Amino acid sequence: AMGWSVEDVKQWAVAEVGLKPEHADKLVLQEIDGEALSEMTEERLRSYGIPGGPAIKMMKKIEGLGGSSSVAGGVVLREGPFVEYWRRMWDVQPADDGSLDFGQAHLVGRKN
């Protein structure tokens, strides 16, 4: 998903997520490509004018892409909300020093 163009994201959103074309067009207006998609939040989607239900469905699909683990591959974070997010999403267990090694996320992450 990381290498997707804006048009790829739009096609995926319509075909896989079931987003209405007029909502997918809002992603195009915001120039959401694969890299931006991998950093997406439900709040951002809603701020673009995408309704709550479709925004929730889209976030589930984004999580299921597995793109998240490749984005995070090899990155070690030590604190902050992102660490908590990844712990919940991927069941990544912190090391003794409290850091998370996201290079293992693709091994322990749940696949939808």
C-alpha positions in Angstrom: 0.0 0.0 0.0 2.9 2.3 0.6 3.6 2.8 -3.1 0.0 3.5 -4.0 -0.9 6.6 -6.0 -3.8 8.8 -5.1 -5.8 7.0 -7.7 -4.9 3.6 -6.3 -6.1 4.7 -2.9 -9.4 5.9 -4.4 -10.0 2.6 -6.3 -9.1 0.6 -3.2 -11.5 2.7 -1.0 -14.4 2.1 -3.4 -13.7 -1.6 -4.3 -12.4 -2.9 -0.9 -13.9 -0.6 1.7 -17.2 0.1 -0.1 -16.8 3.8 0.1 -19.2 5.8 -2.1 -17.4 7.4 -5.0 -18.3 10.9 -3.7 -16.5 10.1 -0.4 -13.6 8.5 -2.2 -13.3 11.8 -4.2 -12.6 13.6 -0.9 -9.5 11.4 -0.4 -8.4 12.5 -3.9 -9.0 16.2 -3.0 -6.8 15.7 0.1 -4.1 13.9 -2.1 -4.1 10.8 0.0 -1.7 8.3 -1.4 -0.4 5.1 0.1 2.0 6.7 2.4 -0.6 9.1 3.7 -3.1 6.3 4.0 -0.8 4.4 6.3 -0.8 7.3 8.7 -4.6 7.8 8.6 -6.8 8.2 11.6 -10.5 8.1 11.9 -10.5 11.7 13.0 -8.7 12.8 9.9 -11.1 10.9 7.7 -14.1 12.5 9.4 -12.4 16.0 9.1 -12.3 15.4 5.3 -16.1 14.9 5.4 -16.2 11.1 5.4 -19.1 10.0 7.6 -18.5 8.1 10.8 -19.5 4.6 9.6 -17.4 4.5 6.5 -14.5 6.1 8.4 -14.6 3.2 10.9 -14.8 0.6 8.2 -11.9 2.2 6.3 -9.7 2.2 9.4 -10.4 -1.5 9.9 -9.4 -2.1 6.3 -6.3 0.0 6.7 -5.3 -2.0 9.7 -5.9 -5.2 7.8 -3.6 -4.1 4.9 -0.5 -5.1 6.9 1.0 -1.9 5.5 1.2 -0.7 9.0 3.8 -3.3 9.9 6.0 -2.4 6.9 5.8 1.3 7.7 6.9 0.5 11.2 9.5 -2.2 10.3 12.7 -1.7 12.2 11.5 1.4 14.1 11.8 1.4 17.8 9.7 3.9 19.8 10.1 4.3 23.5 7.1 6.4 24.7 3.9 8.2 23.7 0.5 7.4 22.4 1.9 5.7 19.3 3.5 3.0 21.5 0.1 2.3 23.2 -1.6 2.2 19.8 0.8 -0.3 18.4 0.6 -2.4 21.5 -3.1 -2.7 21.1 -3.1 -3.1 17.3 -0.3 -5.6 17.0 0.0 -7.1 20.4 3.7 -6.2 20.4 5.1 -6.7 23.8 7.6 -4.1 25.2 11.2 -5.0 25.9 12.6 -4.7 29.4 13.4 -1.1 28.9 9.8 -0.4 27.8 10.6 0.1 24.2 8.7 -1.7 21.4 10.5 -3.3 18.4 8.1 -2.9 15.5 10.3 -4.9 13.3 8.5 -7.9 14.7 5.0 -6.4 14.2 4.4 -8.5 11.0 5.2 -11.7 12.9 2.9 -11.1 15.9 0.3 -8.7 14.4 -3.1 -10.0 13.8 -4.2 -10.4 10.3 -7.8 -9.6 9.3 
